[in-house]
Amino acid sequence: MTAAFRFLLGFYEIPVYRVLEGSMSANAKFSFTGRVIASAGISARFVLAKLLVTAVYDAGFLIALYFMLGLFLNSATALWAPFIIFVFLVAFLALRYTLLAFFGAHIAVDKPKVFKGLAFGFKKSAKYFGKTYAQFLLLWLIIIVFNVFFAAFTFGVALIATIPMSMVLLCIFNMTLYYTKTGRRFYADDKIVTPPDSGLHEKQAGETHI
């Protein structure tokens, strides 16, 4: 049941990446619903591959979390248990998303076969691991605090909006990371951003195409 839920939930990712691709590469506006329908086949293969490669990692996380809950039963560690678990959660999520940071964006932009895209993603993640992991640590810290804050003041109702917002934010970060680390220029607020290693800095400042 959990695997089926995660499989269906994961269908949002490639369509979001493709909407972002249209905006970043051509300053175009694409329909999310249209991208969901058009990307159904690749989304299914992408989500299945992602489930396969993260199954052991996620199982290890759940086992570790189960044992960490035992900290609440020990008077010597009960006070520190929430902080320890919070740090563990942020570190785990940051590592998971660092390892997969380039995968979905590469599938959406360059359209390779899924496992070739996965291999490319791992290679890029390894190359830029330190800085990317640090960025995800900060990003997940902000996301968790943001969601907990609004959940506490709205009795959980705000999570209906804040969780999807957080998921889209992660996709935006991944796409920006992908474009930057592969040296691609992209649109941001109708302006063209040129990554330092793109080799395109010598182009005229007034150039408006990518």
N, C-alpha and C positions, 0 to 999 in steps of 0.2 A: 504493500500500500504506500509506504513512504517513498520507495523508488518510483512508483507510478506518479505520485504527486510531484516529485522533483523533476521527472521527465516532462510532464505537462507544463510545469512552472518555467522550465528552462527555455520554452519556445519564444519567450519575449526577447531573448538576448540578440540573436542574429538580426531580427527586424529592427531593433533599436540601433544596432551598429550600422545597418544599411541606410536608415534615415539620417544618422549622423554623417555617414560617408557622403551622401548627397549634399548636405549642408557644408561640410568641410572642403570637399573637392571641387564643387561647382556652385556653391552658394544657392543650391536648389532646395525646395521644400517638397518632401515626399510624404505620402500618407502612411501612417504606421499600420493601419489595417491592410492596406495594399501590400506592404512589405511582409506582413505575417503570412498572407496567402501565397505570395510569390516565393517566399523563402521556406515554405513548409518542409520540403524534402531535405534541404541542407540543414535546416534547424533540427530535424529528427536525428540525422547522422551526427551532428555536432553535439547535441545533448547526450546522446547515447555514448559517444566517445568520452565526453567529460565525466559522465557517471562511472564509466569503467576505470578511468585513470585516477579518480578521486575516492573510489569506494574504500580502499584500505586505509587511506589517509583519514577519511571522515570517521571510519570505524575506530581508528586509534584515538581520535579526538574524543569521541563519545565515551570510550572506555576510560580515558584519562580524566574526563570531566566527572564521570561517575565516582571514581576514587577520590577526586578532589572535594566532592561534596561531603566526604567523611571528615573534612577539616572542621565542619560545623559541630561535630560530635565531640571534639576534643576542646576542653576549656582553654588550653594553652594556645590553640590556633583559631578558635571560633571568631575572635575579634578581627583577625587578619584575613579570614577566609574570603569575604567578598572582594577585597583588593587583589588577593592572589588569583582568584578565578577571573577577575576582570582583566588583569595583565595577561594571563594565559589565553583568554579569549581573543584579545586584540592581537597578540603575537601569532596565534594560530591562523586567524583570518588574514592577517597581513601576509604570512608565508604562503597560504593557499592561493591568494589572489596574485601574489608576485609570480608564482610558478605558472599561472595561467594568463598572465596579463596581456600577452601578445596573441594568444590563440584565436579568440573570437574575432578580434579586429582583422587579423590576417585572413581568416576565412571570408569575412564580409567584403574586404577591399580587393584582395588578389584572387579569391575563389580557387584555392588549391584543393586537392583531395584532403579529406579530414585529417588523416593521420600524418600526411606530409605537413599540413598546417600545424598540427600538434608538435611535431619534431622541430619545426621552425620556431614555434613559440617557446619551447624549452631552451633552444639555443640562444634566443634573444634574452630570455629571462636570466640565463646564466651569465651572459655578457654584461648585463646592467643590473645584476642582482642587488648589490649593496645599496645604491641610491634608490632603486625601485622599492626595495623592502622598507627603507626608511620612510619613503613617501606614503606607502600603504599603512604603515604603523600610525602615522599622523592622520591619514584619511579615515581609518577605521575608528580611531579614538574619537574623532569629531562625529562620525556617523552614530556611534553607539551613544555618546553623551546626548546628541541631538534627539535621537529617538526616545531615550529614557526620559529626558526632560519633558518632552511634549506628551508622552504617555502618562507620566505622573500627574500632569495638570489637566488631563482630559479623560482620565480613567481608561486609558488605552484606545479611545476612539480615534485620536490623531494618527495612530499607526496605520490606519487605512490609507492615509495620504503620505506620511513620512517614509514608510518602507518603500513604496514605489519610487518616491523621489530619490531615496538613497541608492536604489538599484540603477536608476538612470544616471545618477552622478558617477557611479563606478564605471558605467559604460563610457561616459564622456571622458573620464580620466584615462581609461584604457585606450580609447581612440586617439586622444591627444598624445599619449605616450607613444603609441604606434607610429603616428605620423612624424613625431619628433625624432624618434630613434631610427626611422628608416629614411630620414632626410627629405620628407615630402612637405612642400608648402601647403598651407590650408587656410581657409577663410575662418575668421573669428570676428563677429560683429561687423561684417562687411569689409573687414580689413584683411590683408593677406599677411600671414605669419610665415617667416622663412627660418627654419631651424638652422642652427650654427653649422651643422655638418652637411647641409644639403648641396653645397657647391653652387648655389644660385645667387649669392650675395652680389655678384657683379652685375646682375640684371638691373635695369633702370628702375628707379624707385616708383615711377609712374606706371609700370607694367601691371595689367589687371587680369591676366589669364594665368592659369596654372598648367 
